[in-house]
Amino acid sequence: MISDAAWARISAVDQAAITAVSGEAVAKASLNWDEFDNGHRRIMIAEGLDIVRADVNLLAELQDRSRGGLDNWIVTADRMGIRGYEAIQFYAERLAASALPSEF
């Protein structure tokens, strides 16, 4: 997170570039979805429904199929002067560090 004072020192053009690739709106929407989804998981668990982890092969296939969109994002970020691949790696590391609670 960046302070308001630091953000104010960034030019409007650079602010727009940062905002365009930051995914802030997507992250906020994703947070809302996660809260909604996790609430329903809790209900399902309380009702006695089984929760299973997705098959590794299915997850790999889904990842492969989504790679095109990710590659496009990296190209767009690179064109804006942002190291897209490094940004994705950083995001993936943070995501991996924040695992779901063991109940899920």
N, CA, C and O atoms as a MOPAC input file, in Angstrom:
PM7 MOZYME 1SCF
protein

 N      0.85000 1    -1.17000 1     0.00000 1
 C      0.00000 1     0.00000 1     0.00000 1
 C      0.89600 1     1.23300 1     0.00000 1
 O      1.96500 1     1.23800 1     0.61100 1
 N      0.46000 1     2.25000 1    -0.67500 1
 C      1.21700 1     3.49100 1    -0.77800 1
 C      0.46800 1     4.58900 1    -0.03500 1
 O     -0.76100 1     4.65600 1    -0.07700 1
 N      1.21700 1     5.44400 1     0.64000 1
 C      0.57500 1     6.52700 1     1.38800 1
 C     -0.00400 1     7.55500 1     0.42500 1
 O      0.41100 1     7.64500 1    -0.73100 1
 N     -0.96100 1     8.32200 1     0.91100 1
 C     -1.55400 1     9.37800 1     0.09300 1
 C     -0.49900 1    10.39500 1    -0.31800 1
 O     -0.52900 1    10.90600 1    -1.43700 1
 N      0.44400 1    10.69500 1     0.59200 1
 C      1.48400 1    11.67000 1     0.28600 1
 C      2.38200 1    11.15800 1    -0.83800 1
 O      2.72600 1    11.91100 1    -1.74900 1
 N      2.75900 1     9.89500 1    -0.77700 1
 C      3.60300 1     9.31300 1    -1.82800 1
 C      2.84200 1     9.26400 1    -3.14900 1
 O      3.40600 1     9.56200 1    -4.20200 1
 N      1.57500 1     8.89200 1    -3.10000 1
 C      0.75600 1     8.82100 1    -4.31600 1
 C      0.65600 1    10.21000 1    -4.96400 1
 O      0.70500 1    10.33300 1    -6.18700 1
 N      0.51700 1    11.23400 1    -4.15000 1
 C      0.39000 1    12.59300 1    -4.66700 1
 C      1.65800 1    13.05000 1    -5.39400 1
 O      1.58500 1    13.93200 1    -6.25000 1
 N      2.80300 1    12.47400 1    -5.07500 1
 C      4.05900 1    12.84300 1    -5.74100 1
 C      4.22700 1    12.14500 1    -7.09500 1
 O      5.14000 1    12.48000 1    -7.85000 1
 N      3.37000 1    11.19500 1    -7.40400 1
 C      3.43000 1    10.46700 1    -8.67100 1
 C      2.61900 1    11.23400 1    -9.70800 1
 O      1.50900 1    11.68600 1    -9.42700 1
 N      3.16800 1    11.37500 1   -10.88800 1
 C      2.46500 1    12.13200 1   -11.93200 1
 C      1.13400 1    11.46100 1   -12.27100 1
 O      0.95100 1    10.26200 1   -12.06100 1
 N      0.21400 1    12.26300 1   -12.79800 1
 C     -1.10300 1    11.74000 1   -13.17700 1
 C     -0.97800 1    10.65200 1   -14.23300 1
 O     -1.72400 1     9.67300 1   -14.21500 1
 N     -0.03100 1    10.82400 1   -15.15600 1
 C      0.17100 1     9.80800 1   -16.20200 1
 C      0.62300 1     8.49600 1   -15.58200 1
 O      0.11900 1     7.43100 1   -15.93800 1
 N      1.58500 1     8.57100 1   -14.64500 1
 C      2.06300 1     7.35300 1   -13.98700 1
 C      0.99400 1     6.74200 1   -13.07700 1
 O      0.89000 1     5.52000 1   -12.97000 1
 N      0.20600 1     7.59100 1   -12.42600 1
 C     -0.89900 1     7.08100 1   -11.61000 1
 C     -1.86500 1     6.28600 1   -12.47600 1
 O     -2.31900 1     5.21000 1   -12.08700 1
 N     -2.17300 1     6.81700 1   -13.64400 1
 C     -3.09700 1     6.13200 1   -14.54900 1
 C     -2.52100 1     4.79800 1   -15.00400 1
 O     -3.24800 1     3.80900 1   -15.09900 1
 N     -1.21700 1     4.76300 1   -15.28700 1
 C     -0.57800 1     3.50600 1   -15.70600 1
 C     -0.60300 1     2.48900 1   -14.57300 1
 O     -0.88700 1     1.31300 1   -14.80000 1
 N     -0.31300 1     2.92500 1   -13.37800 1
 C     -0.32600 1     2.02600 1   -12.21700 1
 C     -1.72700 1     1.47900 1   -11.99200 1
 O     -1.90800 1     0.27700 1   -11.79400 1
 N     -2.70900 1     2.36000 1   -12.02400 1
 C     -4.09300 1     1.94100 1   -11.81300 1
 C     -4.55700 1     0.97700 1   -12.90000 1
 O     -5.28400 1     0.02300 1   -12.62300 1
 N     -4.13200 1     1.23000 1   -14.14100 1
 C     -4.57200 1     0.39200 1   -15.26900 1
 C     -4.10600 1    -1.04500 1   -15.13800 1
 O     -4.80900 1    -1.96200 1   -15.56400 1
 N     -2.93600 1    -1.25800 1   -14.55900 1
 C     -2.41400 1    -2.62600 1   -14.46500 1
 C     -2.49400 1    -3.20600 1   -13.06500 1
 O     -2.16300 1    -4.37300 1   -12.85900 1
 N     -2.92100 1    -2.41700 1   -12.11400 1
 C     -2.89100 1    -2.88100 1   -10.72700 1
 C     -3.93900 1    -3.94100 1   -10.43000 1
 O     -3.75600 1    -4.77500 1    -9.54300 1
 N     -5.01500 1    -3.90600 1   -11.16100 1
 C     -6.07600 1    -4.86300 1   -10.88000 1
 C     -6.82700 1    -4.53500 1    -9.60900 1
 O     -7.49400 1    -5.40400 1    -9.04800 1
 N     -6.73500 1    -3.29500 1    -9.13800 1
 C     -7.37900 1    -2.91500 1    -7.88800 1
 C     -8.87900 1    -3.18300 1    -7.90900 1
 O     -9.42900 1    -3.72900 1    -6.95200 1
 N     -9.53500 1    -2.80200 1    -8.99600 1
 C    -10.98200 1    -3.02500 1    -9.08900 1
 C    -11.29500 1    -4.51300 1    -9.08800 1
 O    -12.24700 1    -4.96100 1    -8.44900 1
 N    -10.47400 1    -5.27700 1    -9.81700 1
 C    -10.67600 1    -6.72500 1    -9.85200 1
 C    -10.42900 1    -7.31900 1    -8.46900 1
 O    -11.16500 1    -8.20200 1    -8.02700 1
 N     -9.39900 1    -6.83600 1    -7.79300 1
 C     -9.09100 1    -7.34800 1    -6.45700 1
 C    -10.23700 1    -7.07700 1    -5.48400 1
 O    -10.59100 1    -7.93900 1    -4.68100 1
 N    -10.80900 1    -5.88700 1    -5.55800 1
 C    -11.93300 1    -5.55700 1    -4.67200 1
 C    -13.14500 1    -6.44000 1    -4.98800 1
 O    -13.82000 1    -6.92800 1    -4.08100 1
 N    -13.41100 1    -6.63700 1    -6.27300 1
 C    -14.51800 1    -7.50900 1    -6.66100 1
 C    -14.24500 1    -8.93700 1    -6.22500 1
 O    -15.14900 1    -9.64500 1    -5.78200 1
 N    -12.99900 1    -9.35500 1    -6.35000 1
 C    -12.62100 1   -10.70400 1    -5.95200 1
 C    -12.78300 1   -10.89200 1    -4.44800 1
 O    -13.22000 1   -11.94900 1    -3.99300 1
 N    -12.43200 1    -9.87100 1    -3.68200 1
 C    -12.60200 1    -9.94400 1    -2.23600 1
 C    -14.06800 1   -10.14000 1    -1.88000 1
 O    -14.40200 1   -10.95900 1    -1.02400 1
 N    -14.94000 1    -9.38500 1    -2.54000 1
 C    -16.37400 1    -9.53900 1    -2.29500 1
 C    -16.84000 1   -10.94200 1    -2.66600 1
 O    -17.62900 1   -11.55700 1    -1.94700 1
 N    -16.34000 1   -11.44300 1    -3.80200 1
 C    -16.71500 1   -12.79300 1    -4.22400 1
 C    -16.20400 1   -13.82700 1    -3.21900 1
 O    -16.92500 1   -14.75800 1    -2.86100 1
 N    -14.95300 1   -13.66100 1    -2.76300 1
 C    -14.38200 1   -14.60300 1    -1.79300 1
 C    -15.21000 1   -14.63700 1    -0.51200 1
 O    -15.47500 1   -15.70800 1     0.03200 1
 N    -15.61700 1   -13.46100 1    -0.03300 1
 C    -16.44200 1   -13.41100 1     1.18000 1
 C    -17.76000 1   -14.13100 1     0.95700 1
 O    -18.21200 1   -14.89000 1     1.81400 1
 N    -18.37400 1   -13.89300 1    -0.19200 1
 C    -19.63700 1   -14.55600 1    -0.53900 1
 C    -19.42900 1   -16.06400 1    -0.63200 1
 O    -20.18200 1   -16.84300 1    -0.04800 1
 N    -18.40100 1   -16.46300 1    -1.37400 1
 C    -18.11000 1   -17.88500 1    -1.59600 1
 C    -17.77700 1   -18.59600 1    -0.28900 1
 O    -18.28900 1   -19.68400 1    -0.02100 1
 N    -16.92800 1   -17.98800 1     0.51600 1
 C    -16.55500 1   -18.61400 1     1.78500 1
 C    -17.74200 1   -18.72900 1     2.72900 1
 O    -17.83300 1   -19.68100 1     3.50400 1
 N    -18.65600 1   -17.75900 1     2.66700 1
 C    -19.87300 1   -17.85100 1     3.47300 1
 C    -20.69600 1   -19.06700 1     3.07200 1
 O    -21.22600 1   -19.77000 1     3.93200 1
 N    -20.80600 1   -19.31600 1     1.78100 1
 C    -21.55000 1   -20.48400 1     1.31100 1
 C    -20.81900 1   -21.78600 1     1.63300 1
 O    -21.46000 1   -22.80100 1     1.90800 1
 N    -19.49400 1   -21.76800 1     1.60300 1
 C    -18.74100 1   -22.96800 1     2.01400 1
 C    -19.05400 1   -23.31000 1     3.46500 1
 O    -19.26200 1   -24.47300 1     3.80900 1
 N    -19.08400 1   -22.28800 1     4.30700 1
 C    -19.39100 1   -22.52800 1     5.72900 1
 C    -20.78700 1   -23.13500 1     5.88500 1
 O    -20.99300 1   -24.04200 1     6.69100 1
 N    -21.73900 1   -22.62600 1     5.10700 1
 C    -23.09900 1   -23.17900 1     5.15700 1
 C    -23.08300 1   -24.64100 1     4.70700 1
 O    -23.70500 1   -25.49200 1     5.34200 1
 N    -22.37800 1   -24.93100 1     3.62100 1
 C    -22.31300 1   -26.30500 1     3.11000 1
 C    -21.68800 1   -27.23700 1     4.14300 1
 O    -22.16400 1   -28.35500 1     4.34100 1
 N    -20.62200 1   -26.78100 1     4.80100 1
 C    -19.97300 1   -27.59800 1     5.82200 1
 C    -20.93200 1   -27.83000 1     6.98500 1
 O    -21.04000 1   -28.94500 1     7.49600 1
 N    -21.62600 1   -26.77400 1     7.40000 1
 C    -22.58500 1   -26.89200 1     8.49900 1
 C    -23.70600 1   -27.86200 1     8.15300 1
 O    -24.23100 1   -28.53900 1     9.03700 1
 N    -24.08100 1   -27.93800 1     6.86700 1
 C    -25.13200 1   -28.84400 1     6.41500 1
 C    -24.62300 1   -30.26600 1     6.19800 1
 O    -25.40500 1   -31.17100 1     5.91000 1
 N    -23.29800 1   -30.46300 1     6.33900 1
 C    -22.74800 1   -31.79700 1     6.20300 1
 C    -22.33700 1   -32.18500 1     4.79100 1
 O    -22.05600 1   -33.35500 1     4.53100 1
 N    -22.29700 1   -31.22500 1     3.87500 1
 C    -21.88500 1   -31.53800 1     2.51000 1
 C    -20.37200 1   -31.69600 1     2.44300 1
 O    -19.63400 1   -31.02500 1     3.16400 1
 N    -19.92600 1   -32.57800 1     1.58300 1
 C    -18.49200 1   -32.82100 1     1.43300 1
 C    -17.85300 1   -31.73600 1     0.57400 1
 O    -18.41500 1   -31.29800 1    -0.43000 1
 N    -16.68200 1   -31.32300 1     0.98900 1
 C    -15.87100 1   -30.38300 1     0.22200 1
 C    -14.62600 1   -31.15400 1    -0.22400 1
 O    -13.95200 1   -31.77000 1     0.60100 1
 N    -14.32600 1   -31.12400 1    -1.49800 1
 C    -13.14300 1   -31.83000 1    -2.00100 1
 C    -12.25600 1   -30.84700 1    -2.74800 1
 O    -12.72700 1   -29.87200 1    -3.33500 1
 N    -10.98900 1   -31.12500 1    -2.71200 1
 C    -10.03200 1   -30.31100 1    -3.46700 1
 C    -10.08000 1   -30.73100 1    -4.93100 1
 O    -10.27700 1   -31.90400 1    -5.25100 1
 N     -9.89800 1   -29.76200 1    -5.80600 1
 C     -9.92200 1   -30.04500 1    -7.23900 1
 C     -8.75100 1   -30.94000 1    -7.62600 1
 O     -7.67900 1   -30.88800 1    -7.02200 1
 N     -8.97700 1   -31.74600 1    -8.62900 1
 C     -7.96300 1   -32.63300 1    -9.17300 1
 C     -6.79100 1   -31.81600 1    -9.71500 1
 O     -6.99400 1   -30.78300 1   -10.35200 1
 N     -5.57200 1   -32.27600 1    -9.46500 1
 C     -4.37300 1   -31.57100 1    -9.90500 1
 C     -4.36500 1   -31.39000 1   -11.42300 1
 O     -3.98800 1   -30.32600 1   -11.91300 1
 N     -4.77100 1   -32.40500 1   -12.16400 1
 C     -4.79800 1   -32.30000 1   -13.62800 1
 C     -5.81300 1   -31.26300 1   -14.09600 1
 O     -5.55600 1   -30.53200 1   -15.05200 1
 N     -6.95800 1   -31.19500 1   -13.43500 1
 C     -7.95900 1   -30.18900 1   -13.78500 1
 C     -7.41000 1   -28.79100 1   -13.51400 1
 O     -7.57300 1   -27.89400 1   -14.34000 1
 N     -6.76900 1   -28.59900 1   -12.38200 1
 C     -6.19900 1   -27.29600 1   -12.06600 1
 C     -5.13500 1   -26.89900 1   -13.09400 1
 O     -5.06700 1   -25.74000 1   -13.50300 1
 N     -4.31500 1   -27.85000 1   -13.50400 1
 C     -3.28500 1   -27.57800 1   -14.51400 1
 C     -3.92700 1   -27.17000 1   -15.84500 1
 O     -3.45400 1   -26.24800 1   -16.51000 1
 N     -4.99600 1   -27.85700 1   -16.22700 1
 C     -5.68500 1   -27.52100 1   -17.47600 1
 C     -6.29600 1   -26.12400 1   -17.40700 1
 O     -6.19700 1   -25.35200 1   -18.36100 1
 N     -6.92100 1   -25.80300 1   -16.28800 1
 C     -7.51000 1   -24.47100 1   -16.12500 1
 C     -6.43100 1   -23.39500 1   -16.18500 1
 O     -6.63200 1   -22.33500 1   -16.77800 1
 N     -5.29500 1   -23.67400 1   -15.57200 1
 C     -4.20100 1   -22.71500 1   -15.60200 1
 C     -3.69600 1   -22.51900 1   -17.03000 1
 O     -3.45900 1   -21.39000 1   -17.46000 1
 N     -3.53500 1   -23.61100 1   -17.75800 1
 C     -3.07800 1   -23.51300 1   -19.14900 1
 C     -4.06000 1   -22.71600 1   -19.99700 1
 O     -3.64600 1   -21.90400 1   -20.82400 1
 N     -5.35000 1   -22.94000 1   -19.80000 1
 C     -6.36000 1   -22.24900 1   -20.60600 1
 C     -6.44200 1   -20.75900 1   -20.27300 1
 O     -6.84900 1   -19.96000 1   -21.11700 1
 N     -6.06400 1   -20.38300 1   -19.06300 1
 C     -6.11900 1   -18.96600 1   -18.68700 1
 C     -4.82700 1   -18.22600 1   -19.01200 1
 O     -4.76700 1   -17.00200 1   -18.89300 1
 N     -3.79800 1   -18.95600 1   -19.42100 1
 C     -2.49200 1   -18.34900 1   -19.65300 1
 C     -2.52200 1   -17.26300 1   -20.73200 1
 O     -1.77000 1   -16.29200 1   -20.64400 1
 N     -3.37900 1   -17.41100 1   -21.74900 1
 C     -3.45000 1   -16.40400 1   -22.81100 1
 C     -3.79300 1   -15.03400 1   -22.27800 1
 O     -3.17400 1   -14.04200 1   -22.66100 1
 N     -4.77000 1   -14.96900 1   -21.40300 1
 C     -5.13900 1   -13.68900 1   -20.80100 1
 C     -4.01400 1   -13.11700 1   -19.96200 1
 O     -3.78200 1   -11.90800 1   -19.95900 1
 N     -3.32500 1   -13.97800 1   -19.26200 1
 C     -2.19800 1   -13.54600 1   -18.44500 1
 C     -1.06500 1   -13.03000 1   -19.32500 1
 O     -0.45600 1   -12.00300 1   -19.02600 1
 N     -0.78800 1   -13.74200 1   -20.40300 1
 C      0.25400 1   -13.29800 1   -21.33800 1
 C     -0.08700 1   -11.92700 1   -21.91900 1
 O      0.79000 1   -11.07700 1   -22.06700 1
 N     -1.35100 1   -11.71700 1   -22.24400 1
 C     -1.78100 1   -10.41300 1   -22.76600 1
 C     -1.58600 1    -9.31300 1   -21.73300 1
 O     -1.17300 1    -8.20400 1   -22.07200 1
 N     -1.88300 1    -9.61700 1   -20.47000 1
 C     -1.69900 1    -8.63700 1   -19.39600 1
 C     -0.22700 1    -8.28300 1   -19.26500 1
 O      0.11700 1    -7.11300 1   -19.09900 1
 N      0.64500 1    -9.28000 1   -19.33800 1
 C      2.08400 1    -9.03400 1   -19.22500 1
 C      2.56200 1    -8.13500 1   -20.35600 1
 O      3.33500 1    -7.20500 1   -20.12100 1
 N      2.11200 1    -8.40000 1   -21.58200 1
 C      2.49700 1    -7.57200 1   -22.73100 1
 C      2.02800 1    -6.13400 1   -22.51600 1
 O      2.78300 1    -5.19100 1   -22.75500 1
 N      0.79100 1    -5.96400 1   -22.06900 1
 C      0.25300 1    -4.61800 1   -21.82600 1
 C      1.06500 1    -3.90200 1   -20.75200 1
 O      1.41300 1    -2.73200 1   -20.91200 1
 N      1.36700 1    -4.59700 1   -19.66300 1
 C      2.15700 1    -3.99700 1   -18.58700 1
 C      3.54300 1    -3.61200 1   -19.09300 1
 O      4.03100 1    -2.52000 1   -18.80400 1
 N      4.17100 1    -4.50400 1   -19.84200 1
 C      5.50500 1    -4.21000 1   -20.38500 1
 C      5.48300 1    -2.95800 1   -21.25700 1
 O      6.38900 1    -2.12800 1   -21.18200 1
 N      4.45500 1    -2.82500 1   -22.07700 1
 C      4.34100 1    -1.64200 1   -22.95000 1
 C      4.20600 1    -0.35800 1   -22.14300 1
 O      4.56200 1     0.72400 1   -22.61000 1
 N      3.68500 1    -0.49300 1   -20.92100 1
 C      3.50600 1     0.68100 1   -20.06400 1
 C      4.72800 1     0.93200 1   -19.18400 1
 O      4.71500 1     1.81000 1   -18.32200 1
 N      5.78100 1     0.15200 1   -19.41000 1
 C      7.00700 1     0.34800 1   -18.64200 1
 C      7.03000 1    -0.38700 1   -17.31700 1
 O      7.86700 1    -0.10100 1   -16.46000 1
 N      6.12600 1    -1.32300 1   -17.14500 1
 C      6.05900 1    -2.12400 1   -15.91800 1
 C      6.50000 1    -3.53200 1   -16.26500 1
 O      6.04800 1    -4.10300 1   -17.25800 1
 N      7.37200 1    -4.08800 1   -15.45900 1
 C      7.84200 1    -5.44700 1   -15.73000 1
 C      6.72300 1    -6.42800 1   -15.38200 1
 O      6.57200 1    -6.84100 1   -14.23200 1
 N      5.95000 1    -6.78700 1   -16.39300 1
 C      4.75400 1    -7.59300 1   -16.20700 1
 C      5.01000 1    -8.95200 1   -15.59300 1
 O      4.31900 1    -9.34600 1   -14.65400 1
 N      5.99400 1    -9.67900 1   -16.10900 1
 C      6.25800 1   -11.02400 1   -15.59400 1
 C      6.64800 1   -10.96200 1   -14.12100 1
 O      6.17500 1   -11.76500 1   -13.31700 1
 N      7.51200 1   -10.00500 1   -13.76700 1
 C      7.93000 1    -9.87200 1   -12.36800 1
 C      6.74800 1    -9.50600 1   -11.47900 1
 O      6.65400 1    -9.96900 1   -10.34200 1
 N      5.84800 1    -8.67500 1   -11.99600 1
 C      4.65500 1    -8.30400 1   -11.22400 1
 C      3.79100 1    -9.52500 1   -10.95900 1
 O      3.27300 1    -9.70000 1    -9.85600 1
 N      3.63500 1   -10.37100 1   -11.97600 1
 C      2.83700 1   -11.59000 1   -11.80800 1
 C      3.50500 1   -12.53300 1   -10.81300 1
 O      2.82900 1   -13.12500 1    -9.97200 1
 N      4.81800 1   -12.67600 1   -10.90200 1
 C      5.54100 1   -13.53700 1    -9.96200 1
 C      5.35100 1   -13.05500 1    -8.53300 1
 O      5.11200 1   -13.85100 1    -7.62500 1
 N      5.46200 1   -11.73300 1    -8.33800 1
 C      5.27300 1   -11.15000 1    -7.01400 1
 C      3.86500 1   -11.45000 1    -6.50200 1
 O      3.68800 1   -11.85800 1    -5.35400 1
 N      2.86200 1   -11.24400 1    -7.36600 1
 C      1.47500 1   -11.51800 1    -6.99400 1
 C      1.28200 1   -12.99600 1    -6.63600 1
 O      0.63300 1   -13.31700 1    -5.64000 1
 N      1.84600 1   -13.88800 1    -7.44900 1
 C      1.70500 1   -15.32900 1    -7.19900 1
 C      2.33600 1   -15.71900 1    -5.86900 1
 O      1.79400 1   -16.55300 1    -5.14400 1
 N      3.46900 1   -15.12400 1    -5.54900 1
 C      4.11600 1   -15.41200 1    -4.26400 1
 C      3.24600 1   -14.96600 1    -3.10200 1
 O      3.11000 1   -15.68700 1    -2.11400 1
 N      2.65000 1   -13.76600 1    -3.21500 1
 C      1.77500 1   -13.27100 1    -2.13700 1
 C      0.52700 1   -14.15300 1    -2.02000 1
 O      0.06200 1   -14.44700 1    -0.91900 1
 N     -0.00300 1   -14.56900 1    -3.17300 1
 C     -1.19000 1   -15.41000 1    -3.18000 1
 C     -0.89800 1   -16.76000 1    -2.52100 1
 O     -1.70000 1   -17.25700 1    -1.73000 1
 N      0.24200 1   -17.34100 1    -2.84700 1
 C      0.61400 1   -18.64000 1    -2.26800 1
 C      0.82200 1   -18.53600 1    -0.76900 1
 O      0.58100 1   -19.49800 1    -0.03900 1
 N      1.26500 1   -17.38800 1    -0.30900 1
 C      1.51800 1   -17.19600 1     1.12300 1
 C      0.22700 1   -17.03500 1     1.92600 1
 O      0.23200 1   -17.16200 1     3.15000 1
 N     -0.87400 1   -16.75500 1     1.23300 1
 C     -2.13800 1   -16.54100 1     1.93500 1
 C     -3.08600 1   -17.69900 1     1.64100 1
 O     -4.00800 1   -17.56300 1     0.83700 1
 N     -2.86400 1   -18.81600 1     2.28200 1
 C     -3.68500 1   -19.99700 1     2.07200 1
 C     -5.03600 1   -19.85400 1     2.76200 1
 O     -5.19500 1   -19.09700 1     3.71900 1
 N     -5.99600 1   -20.60100 1     2.24800 1
 C     -7.31300 1   -20.63100 1     2.90300 1
 C     -7.20900 1   -21.27700 1     4.27500 1
 O     -6.32700 1   -22.10500 1     4.50000 1
 N     -8.08300 1   -20.91900 1     5.18400 1
 C     -8.09200 1   -21.60400 1     6.47500 1
 C     -8.27100 1   -23.11600 1     6.28000 1
 O     -8.85600 1   -23.55800 1     5.29100 1
 N     -7.76500 1   -23.89100 1     7.22700 1
 C     -7.77200 1   -25.35000 1     7.07700 1
 C     -9.17800 1   -25.92900 1     6.94200 1
 O     -9.33200 1   -27.03900 1     6.43300 1
 N    -10.19400 1   -25.21600 1     7.37900 1
 C    -11.55200 1   -25.74200 1     7.27100 1
 C    -12.01100 1   -25.83800 1     5.82700 1
 O    -13.00500 1   -26.50800 1     5.54500 1
 N    -11.30800 1   -25.17900 1     4.89600 1
 C    -11.68100 1   -25.22100 1     3.48900 1
 C    -10.78900 1   -26.19100 1     2.77100 1
 O    -10.93200 1   -26.38300 1     1.56300 1

